[in-house]
Amino acid sequence: MARYLVLLLWISFLVGCSGSENNQQTSVDVLGFVNPFIGTGNHGHTFPGAAYPSGMVQLSPHTGVDTCAGYHYQDSTITGFSHVQLSTPGNPDVILMPTVGKATGADSRSRFSHDEELASPGYYKVKLKDFDIMAELTVAQHCGMHRYTFPASKESHIVVNFTQPGGRNALQVKDSCTITGRSSIGDNAEMYFVIKVSKPFRAVISAEQQSNAILHFETSDNEMVLVKVGISPASVQQAQENLSAEIPDWDFNEVLTQAQLKWEQELSGMNVVAPAKTKIIFYTALYHSLITPCRVSAQHDFSFTTHASLDSITSLYTDQPDGLPGDDDCGQLSSWYLYSAIGLYLVNPAEGMYLLGKPSVSAASVNVQNRKFTMKATNLSDKNIYVQAVKLNGKDYNKLYITNKDIMEGGSIEFSMGPTPGVFERAVPPSSQKGIQL
């Protein structure tokens, strides 16, 4: 139950954080501080591909490893591009892989290099070395769009695979540019899809439990072939309706622009003053938290107390692929960082109570329900890592906690930082009896 109470608090805290025209920091700056590769190394279980805020589709490369994100930074080959990344390994999904030469549906993989890979909110790009194909991805809320730049070849293909072959999977060729299907695991986990290709193809569907399909065509040098994919948990018809509503045309750049504008709006809801490296960590954490707020919980089983030093917090989160201290679990670790970065520790989800801690950014503002809540850490530095005094809405404040109501009503909190801990007597939540050093 506590997990869902935390969920509701975090949704109210972030979903209300839509950007406004009055933000001093431009939207372009915000997108530039997001690095989707953070957490793709070690066991962070994040993915670098294109995502849409709160969207159903997360279109990302699949490297074949046993991870719910489908991608591991240390890997060197890609097996295709899958559309759902936020469930456990083995979720129903459809994977596309462009190839040239002899088509092999079972294991069509290609080497790739991080030097030829790019990721940003709503966009992903990579060069498939073995096929000399440039793959680009973008998304809408329930749909994905692929743009493949092929070399000249009489044997160009798009291989359609399932994450879990067999079962109740199904494929059907509707016309020379359309294929529909169902990816199914068990009796309850199903995903229906519609795939439309901008170029007519000749399709060959595997006779073995319809485990894959190969779409054949010829390409000229640098020819772009576009693919639109709509998905739905309900029916093929609903998947088609999603595709018609969200990507009615073949304008990849327009779909990308709309995804970027949506991300700009969402990410601009929180502004921070911090060094560039800290901003990258912060806005990437915000990005990861907003991909699926419906799954986000703000706390995780490795947690901190108010005794934790600033160094111990920031050292666990970096701007590198291994920059998360564990499994992000659909944004949980990222959400925890966002709270801690502005000096808040959610300790009582039932009452929406936050202990005050040590901020890692100098200032922050959050737009919540047409109000603004601001945080300022005066004199914060590498040496001044302790809270010596607190002001709430401009008045001296001797408590070590605030409530979610304080945040949602707007206002300000100011931490005065120094080289030694401050002492706050009789200021802790009712469940505690002792003063705490910050």
C-alpha positions, 0 to 999 in steps of 0.5 A, spaced: 500 500 500 505 504 501 508 503 494 502 506 491 501 512 496 508 514 494 506 513 487 500 518 488 505 523 491 510 523 486 505 523 480 502 529 483 509 532 484 511 531 477 505 531 473 503 538 475 510 540 473 509 542 466 513 548 463 511 555 462 513 560 457 516 564 463 521 559 465 528 562 464 531 556 462 530 555 455 527 548 453 533 547 448 537 547 454 533 542 458 533 537 452 541 538 452 542 536 459 538 529 458 543 523 457 539 516 455 545 512 456 545 513 463 543 507 467 544 502 461 551 499 464 552 495 469 545 493 472 541 500 471 536 497 466 535 503 463 534 504 455 537 509 450 531 508 445 526 513 443 520 514 448 514 519 449 512 521 456 507 516 459 507 513 453 505 506 451 511 505 446 519 505 448 522 504 441 529 502 443 535 497 440 535 490 443 541 487 444 539 480 446 541 480 453 536 478 459 534 484 461 527 488 462 530 494 458 533 489 452 539 493 452 546 493 455 551 498 454 557 493 454 554 489 448 556 490 441 551 487 437 544 489 436 538 484 434 533 489 432 528 494 435 523 493 440 517 497 442 516 495 449 521 496 454 518 497 461 516 490 463 519 484 466 523 480 461 519 476 456 513 481 455 509 481 449 513 485 443 514 485 436 522 486 434 524 489 427 531 488 424 533 491 417 538 487 413 541 486 406 544 480 403 541 473 405 535 473 410 536 469 416 530 470 420 532 467 426 538 471 428 539 477 424 544 481 428 549 486 427 555 489 430 555 497 432 559 502 435 557 507 440 561 512 436 556 511 431 550 511 436 546 517 438 540 518 443 536 524 446 529 525 448 524 522 443 530 520 438 535 514 437 540 513 431 545 507 430 549 505 424 548 497 423 555 496 421 554 489 418 549 491 413 551 499 412 544 501 414 543 507 418 537 506 423 533 512 426 527 511 431 522 516 434 515 515 437 508 518 439 504 516 445 502 509 442 506 508 436 513 508 433 516 510 427 523 507 424 527 510 418 532 506 415 537 508 410 539 502 406 545 501 401 544 499 394 541 492 394 537 487 390 536 483 397 534 488 402 529 486 408 526 487 414 525 482 419 519 481 424 520 477 430 517 476 436 520 477 443 517 470 445 516 465 439 511 460 439 505 461 443 499 464 441 503 469 436 500 471 429 502 474 423 497 476 417 499 480 411 494 485 409 497 488 403 503 489 400 505 495 405 501 492 411 502 487 416 498 485 422 499 481 428 499 479 435 504 477 440 502 473 446 505 470 452 500 466 456 493 467 457 493 475 459 499 478 456 497 480 449 500 486 444 496 487 438 500 491 432 499 494 425 506 495 421 506 499 415 512 500 410 513 506 406 515 501 400 511 495 397 514 488 400 514 481 398 512 477 405 514 470 407 511 468 414 515 462 417 511 456 417 513 454 424 508 457 429 508 464 425 515 465 429 517 471 424 516 474 417 521 477 412 519 483 408 523 483 401 524 489 397 530 492 393 533 499 395 537 504 391 543 507 395 541 511 401 534 510 400 530 511 406 525 506 408 520 508 413 516 504 418 510 506 422 508 501 428 501 502 432 500 498 438 494 496 443 493 491 448 486 490 446 485 489 438 488 490 431 483 495 430 485 499 436 492 499 434 490 501 427 486 507 430 492 509 434 496 509 428 491 513 424 490 518 429 498 519 431 502 518 425 497 519 419 503 521 414 510 519 413 513 525 416 519 522 420 521 529 422 514 532 424 513 526 429 520 527 432 518 534 433 512 533 436 515 528 441 521 533 443 516 539 444 512 534 449 519 532 452 520 540 453 514 541 456 515 536 461 522 537 463 521 544 463 517 544 469 523 543 474 529 548 473 535 547 477 541 551 478 547 547 479 554 545 475 553 542 468 554 535 470 549 535 476 544 538 471 545 532 466 544 527 472 538 531 475 534 532 468 536 525 466 533 522 472 527 527 471 527 524 464 527 517 467 521 518 472 517 521 467 517 515 461 512 511 465 509 515 472 504 510 472 510 505 475 514 510 479 515 509 486 519 515 490 523 510 494 527 504 493 530 498 498 537 502 498 535 508 502 539 514 506 538 517 512 539 525 514 546 523 516 548 521 509 553 526 507 553 530 500 559 526 497 555 520 499 549 521 495 552 524 489 558 519 488 552 514 487 549 517 481 554 519 475 553 522 468 556 515 465 552 509 463 554 505 469 551 512 473 545 508 477 547 505 483 542 499 482 536 497 478 532 503 476 526 499 476 522 503 471 524 510 474 524 508 482 532 510 483 531 516 479 525 519 482 529 518 489 535 522 486 530 528 484 527 528 491 534 528 495 537 533 490 532 538 492 533 536 500 527 532 501 526 525 503 520 521 503 519 517 509 511 517 511 507 516 504 501 515 508 501 522 510 506 525 505 511 527 510 518 529 507 524 529 512 529 535 510 536 533 508 542 536 504 541 538 497 545 537 492 543 543 487 544 550 489 537 552 487 531 549 484 523 551 482 518 546 481 511 548 477 505 545 481 498 546 479 499 553 477 503 554 483 511 555 484 515 551 489 522 553 490 528 551 493 535 555 495 541 552 498 545 558 500 553 557 501 552 550 498 559 548 496 564 542 497 566 544 504 559 547 506 555 540 506 551 541 512 544 544 513 545 549 519 538 553 518 532 553 514 527 558 512 520 556 510 516 561 506 521 566 508 520 565 516 525 561 520 523 554 521 525 549 526 522 543 524 526 537 520 520 535 516 515 538 511 509 535 508 506 534 501 501 540 502 506 545 503 509 543 496 503 543 493 501 550 495 507 553 493 512 557 496 519 557 498 524 553 502 531 555 504 537 551 507 543 555 510 549 551 508 555 550 512 561 546 514 559 543 521 552 540 522 546 544 525 542 541 531 535 541 531 532 539 537 524 537 538 523 538 531 523 531 528 516 528 526 512 525 532 514 518 531 521 521 533 524 523 540 531 525 539 534 531 535 537 530 529 544 533 526 544 535 519 
